[in-house]
Amino acid sequence: MAKNLAVQLSKAGGDFELVEREIPQPGAGEVRLKVQACGVCHSDQLVKHGGLPGLTYPRVPGHEVVGVVDELGSGVTEWKKGDHAGVGWHGGHCFVCDSCRRGDFVTCQNEAITGITRDGGYQQYMLARHEALALVPEGLDSAEAGPLLCAGITTFNALRNSGARMGDLVGVQGIGGLGHLGIQYAAKAGYRVVAIGRGPENAALAKRLGAFAYVDAKATKVADELKKLGGAKVLLATAPNAKAMVETIEGLAVGGKLLVVGAPLEPMEVSAMQLLMTRRGIQGWPSGTARDSQDTLEFSKFAGVRAMIEKYPLEKAGEAYARMISGEAQFRVVLTM
């Protein structure tokens, strides 16, 4: 009988374990994916080290999953066997809480989270809720599509809901797993994009990704450089460094917004006067629903936005995770089956 090769964590702080499981059978409202690729995200450390509500062990991580639908549970009508589909962080919603009744599924009070409250994509076969799946456009490679279901949707969805308009100055702080996609999306959307990194070595890459200007945070004061360019309407903060984020605030235009998508562990220290006199704001943004993921994938294919990835086989998940957590990867790490 065929088995399901999976990588799991049996306890918080434990090692990645390669195990054989039974191939799961989909229940009502579920589909089974034959996984082709799964991105390794910084958020996977939440499973590695524990501490999140709803997290039990053993748990299979992974929330950047792309594969082929190979079995349907009862009541599933919108998917068929053979569909090329993916699932991201948002693993499903309850439909009955106040957020769901208002159509705001991503803030569902009972949200299922792929790889956190449900087993994720570090395995050959996984189950997903039918409402959590996004259709992958024809011709989009599975390994490249995986990171678009987390880093991609987070930056794409944040920018398109930011209030910035074509021609506005938009800054992207950080040129990493999130930032290298954020620069591409912002440029393709018609914003004037300035990239903010640390060190001169990132300048050429930033401009190749679509930025018209680059600010080296090591060599200059970021806020002063943004002011020279007229002030940023939106500053997309992708590098999880609270101090670096705060240093950009004075470079926002009147009514400008610091839009946080990279989550620093330390608190942000901001003076109210930096916000009051110029109507500046600070906002966080979660990823999005399956429809947002599908929009991200479709736009990425249409506009030519691509994730820069490094591939590892499933059996080397521990090595892939170590590469990701080191910060040395260029820029997303993906497991392939």
Secondary structure, DSSP 8 states (H G I E B T S, - for coil): ---EEEEEBSSTT---EEEEE------TTEEEEEEEEEEE-GGGHHHHH---TT--SSB---S-EEEEEEEE-TT--S--TT-EEEE-SEEE--S-SHHHHTT-GGG-TT-EEBTTTB--SSBSEEEEEGGG-EE--TT--HHHHGGGGTHHHHHHHHHHTS---TT-EEEEE--STTHHHHHHHHHHTT-EEEEEESSGGGHHHHHHHT-SEEEETTTS-HHHHHHHTT-EEEEEE-S--HHHHHTTGGGEEEEEEEEE-S--SS-----THHHHTTT-EEEE-----HHHHHHHHHHHHHHT----EEEEEGGGHHHHHHHHHHT-SSSEEEEE-
